Amino acid sequence: MGLIKSVENLQQINKELKTKITEFNLAFTKLLNLIHSATR
């Protein structure tokens, strides 16, 4: 029982991490685009 709960918690954390990483990548891309257009 405890093990299954742990696995579920890990999957939830994994899902949240993936979301955060995606958000970070989007923000990073926007930042790079800003820098790129500023240096043109």
N, C-alpha and C positions, 0 to 999 in steps of 0.2 A: 504493500500500500504506500509506504513512504517513498519507495523508489519511483513508482509511477508518478507521484506528486512532484518529485524532483525533476523528472524528465519533462513534465508539463511546464514547470516553471522555467526550465532551460529553453524550451521551445518558445515560450512567451518572450523571454529576454532576447533570444535570437531574432525574433520578429521585430521587436522594438529597435534593436541594434541596426538591422537592415534598413529600417525606416529612417533612422538618424543618419546613417551613412549616405543614403540617397539624398536626403535634405542637404547634407554637407556638400556632396558632389555638385548639386544644383547651385548652391550658393557660391561654391568655388569657381564653377564655370562662369557664372555671372560676373564675378570679380575679375577673372581673366579677361573676359570680353570688355569690361570697363577699362582695364589697363591697356588692352590692345587698341581700343578706339581712342584712348587718350594719347597714345604714343604715335598715332598715325599722322 
